[in-house]
Amino acid sequence: MQKLYVFSFLLLFSLPLMVRSQIIGSVSGTVTDLKSKAPLEFVNVVLKSQSDHTVKGHEVTGADGSYTFKSIPEGSYYIQASYIGYDDTRTVLFVINSQYKNSRQHIALDNSKSTLKEVSINSKKAVYVNSIDKKVYHVDQDIMAKSGSASEVLQNVPLVQVDIDGNVSLRNSAVTILINGKISPLMGKNAAAVLQQLPANSIERIEVITNPSAKYKPDGTGGIINIILKKDVKRGLNGTVTGNAGNRERYNAGTSLNYNTGKFNLFGSYSAKQDDRLRTTVNQRLQTDQVTHLQSTYSDFLTAKTRPFSQIASLGFDYTIDPKNSLGLSGNFYQRNLYKDDLTNKRVTSTSGNQVYDRFRKNLEQEKSTSGAFYFEHGFSKEEHKIRLEVNLAHSPETEDNRYTNVFSVPAIADQKDNTLILQTADTRQITLSYENPLSEQIKLEAGYDGQFNTHDMDFSGEAFNQTTQQFIPDIQKTNHFIYNEHVQAVYGTYTQAFQKITMMLGLRGEYSAVNSGLITTGESIPNHYFKVYPTLHFSYKLRENKELQLNYSRRVRRPEADELNPFAEYADPTNIRVGNPRLLPEIINSVEAGYQWRKNGISLMPGIYYRYTMNRFTAITEALNDSVLVTRQQNLANDRAFGADVVIGVNLQDKLVINFTPNIFYNEIDASNLGYSNKKSTVTWTANLNASYSLGLLTALQLNSTYKSARLTPQGRYLPSYVLNLGAKRDVLNKKGSVYLTVSDLFKTQRQEADLQGPYLVQHVKTVSNSRIFYLGFSYSFGVVKKKKDMQFDNGG
């Protein structure tokens, strides 16, 4: 670690000395629509020399329409911008010399002369794009996204891992998932289930932020995954409809509509998905009594059948009051009904007696979430100088009704019944005020306030069946009430400055957290109030136009969720119960990352190394409650050290063969001495993601996606390796406005989760396999209205 710090400081202080003494300048600006003044993203911007018209630089505009060329030698230049559906536009000539080192060129593109017949699309948008503080994965280039879920598409994103339960991690660590840059109640306790139901075709892009700047909430050990949902901005009426049918009576369908007049943009979407899951889990354990040293054996074989149906709808509008002021209002609705039918064959051999019985579970779950968002944005006289107010509200109730029956073979006793009703409600309120000011061509200032006020109410009601009265009566042991309140208020600021070849972003975020765990059943309240500061640092150094170095640092936090704090047990399986820990401390993470980017002739390399030091890391510890029951709860490790290296290798051969390959090697050392484990444990883990597509002409494409994860370490054992391979094919029809596609996930049925637990008094092996080989045949169609005459607009929907 000490060597890494020395290297980092030497690199930082030596970079300015590496800048050449010759006159070097920069060019920056924005690209907007000529009529609506709206910024245009993904516009190709090319810097050319006046003398020989050679290309000196190539950039693609960001979400705000901005672009920047750095390290430009003295000379005379012009910029040419091109975008599908718009006329190519060329700026006037400008010079870079000792008097004019920096130039700003605003470009307004006109599409009034473009017609649909004049445009032929033969090139692809880059699937994976890297910038100073994030990596962007464009979902519309992914065939699997046509029929799959968000969870399945995340498996294709470099640096991201998804396990068999749908839990998402980033570089083998916990991650915070945002929707459109904001915290969403959907991404809480049931985030894995929601991602498995969220249609991938509703996603525009996925942003991976391994070291977020101070303007982002600092939650998540590995960083942030920001899912940006589609919201069309093309003029006129545009839309898309999709439909997919799969094996085991699976299906999903959706539609999105957008109507844009220029000043007023109305958008909405609806999608529904019927899924079907079959899962088997084998759980075998050998338990030794700590006093008598007598051994007991337990064997569980679980077959779980689940059939969830989900719906997601959204409706909203944006309104441009005048060139400086705009506002918007939107709402979202999510509902998931889940029917579960479980059977567990249990065999117990112990000193207290042998048992052989079947435990049946009938379960009905219903989740809902209703959310609304409002924003108002005011722009000042200078471009990109603006202030924005956003308010987000969400209400998310959940009901889970469980009915259990134990049918005994040994001993021959009457059936036992018990019920559990779980009512949960999550309320989220968020207010943000953000300010951006480009103080000069090289300097940008951002500041803001972020207030989040969350409440999670968890109410458990248990019932036991009385054999004498043949009626259910309240079970006090399984009845409890827990309320978790979390108020986090933050102020932040970031300062960005370009020094010829160097770009620097400094950030600082201060947060005051007021947390209270209310154990209503026992009348106990456990408060936890604290103030912490989270600094961030991002450096990039452009060696040449196609080579760039990056160095980033951030201090982060991972706060426990409500179910990780709730000390009351949930008795889905009376021999394996989970409880929360109301005294669980938040993780504090210091993360350093260095990277390099090289691009040439369709090939890109983005190697990186990273180091993380985590205090109070969460870990699941399983202990014997008695001779027949195991209890698992989250605990804090003393510390956790991780060092890793990865590389994103991109290959694009004439837009026919596109490959993204991301191997990642990860060294992890954990110190659990505070939990009674005397020796530190370490392991080397590696993962690899491969995403490849091949175009058979202009209309047909094939895609392959594969992920491998080696063994991973826990304080009490390890997770075994896992591997999955997915395939997809797409054929464009109806003048490329429609597509027919076929996808197959987990082709070889290799996806599984397997874990070994080794301890002095407990040896356990758990293996879970699901029916993850899923076939989908689907169709999508995009349509749009092109205005005539002077108001004609190009439709890019197909």
Helices and strands as residue ranges (DSSP letters): H 2-18, E 24-33, E 44-49, E 55-60, E 66-73, E 75-82, E 89-90, E 94-96, E 102-104, E 107-109, G 116-118, E 128-130, E 135-138, G 139-141, G 143-146, H 150-154, E 160-162, E 168-170, E 173-179, G 185-187, H 191-197, G 200-202, E 203-209, E 223-229, E 236-246, E 250-260, E 264-274, E 277-288, E 295-322, E 325-349, E 355-379, E 386-410, E 416-437, E 443-466, E 471-474, G 476-478, E 480-499, E 502-519, E 524-544, E 547-558, H 562-565, E 576-578, E 587-600, E 603-615, E 618-624, E 630-636, E 639-653, E 657-671, G 673-675, E 681-696, E 700-709, E 712-714, E 717-719, E 722-733, E 738-745, E 752-758, E 762-770, E 774-784, G 789-791
